[in-house]
Amino acid sequence: MISENYLNVRKKVDEACKRAGRDPKEVTLIAVSKTKPVSMIEELLPLQVVDFGENKPQELKEKYGVLPKDLHWHMIGHLQRNKVKYVIDKACMIHSLDSLRLAEAVQAEAEKHQLVMPVLVEVNMAAEESKFGLSPEEVPGFIEQVAAFPNLKISGLMTIAPFVENPEENRIHFKNLYNLFVDIKARNIDNVDMCCLSMGMTNDYEIAIEEGATMVRVGTGIFGERDYSI
Ligand SMILES: *Cc1c(COP(=O)(O)O)cnc(C)c1O
């Protein structure tokens, strides 16, 4: 069931790439396993799925502890500074860098562990009050600042688009983020490698791919609805 869902989503990812004249190898499908048990993740391992997304540091840490060590754990949710320590040596990437204070905390922990943490800057494209992330205007200056942190590697941008009935409404946000991404890439800032554009979830990942996403984060479409009541 879950592996069927995964293969179905992967097929749609590949088809969206074709429509956009893109190589499907350019797009990483991240299976967002938050709130779901380890047994569901294990169902995907025979398919060689390695990329999983979590939004709670403790949950990422626990799942990391019991699953094979060659999986790639993407920290996709808002990260509090005091929780960086749970994920610093376990996450392959933090998608949700949204403040200078968080960047400082990640720098300190990464230095302690003598590693370089790839990070994406979260951008609030629709200026939603309820969402974290920088405004698009703040992004270039922020990246110039964080580029000076030796244990962080700015690797691209991420956005969580608004919840909308018709996913076409989000196309403009994906287009705008892609343009910002290309803009920053063209500046060739030292210690910045703009390789990843993380955008698109269950409802809108095909549109995000058509607009240039290199990472899509799909939870419900693979694992089913989440139950937050338990
Ligand atoms: C939960 C979550 C997702 C996955 O959402 P679905 O709509 O279930 O695909 C993607 N990105 C982030 C940051 C999330 O928190």
The ligand as an SDF file (V2000), in Angstrom:
LIG
                    3D

 15 15  0  0  0  0  0  0  0  0999 V2000
    4.1050   18.0010    6.7780 C   0  0  0  0  0  0  0  0  0  0  0  0
    4.9960   18.7290    5.8470 C   0  0  0  0  0  0  0  0  0  0  0  0
    5.0700   18.3550    4.4880 C   0  0  0  0  0  0  0  0  0  0  0  0
    4.2230   17.2640    3.8690 C   0  0  0  0  0  0  0  0  0  0  0  0
    2.8900   17.6730    3.7580 O   0  0  0  0  0  0  0  0  0  0  0  0
    1.8150   16.8150    2.9470 P   0  0  0  0  0  0  0  0  0  0  0  0
    0.7740   17.7900    2.5740 O   0  0  0  0  0  0  0  0  0  0  0  0
    1.3270   15.7510    3.8780 O   0  0  0  0  0  0  0  0  0  0  0  0
    2.4930   16.2380    1.7620 O   0  0  0  0  0  0  0  0  0  0  0  0
    5.9620   19.0480    3.6950 C   0  0  0  0  0  0  0  0  0  0  0  0
    6.7390   20.0500    4.1770 N   0  0  0  0  0  0  0  0  0  0  0  0
    6.6970   20.4290    5.4590 C   0  0  0  0  0  0  0  0  0  0  0  0
    7.5870   21.5160    5.9430 C   0  0  0  0  0  0  0  0  0  0  0  0
    5.8220   19.7860    6.3350 C   0  0  0  0  0  0  0  0  0  0  0  0
    5.7920   20.1700    7.6230 O   0  0  0  0  0  0  0  0  0  0  0  0
  1  2  1  0
  2  3  1  0
  2 14  2  0
  3  4  1  0
  3 10  2  0
  4  5  1  0
  5  6  1  0
  6  7  2  0
  6  8  1  0
  6  9  1  0
 10 11  1  0
 11 12  2  0
 12 13  1  0
 12 14  1  0
 14 15  1  0
M  END
$$$$
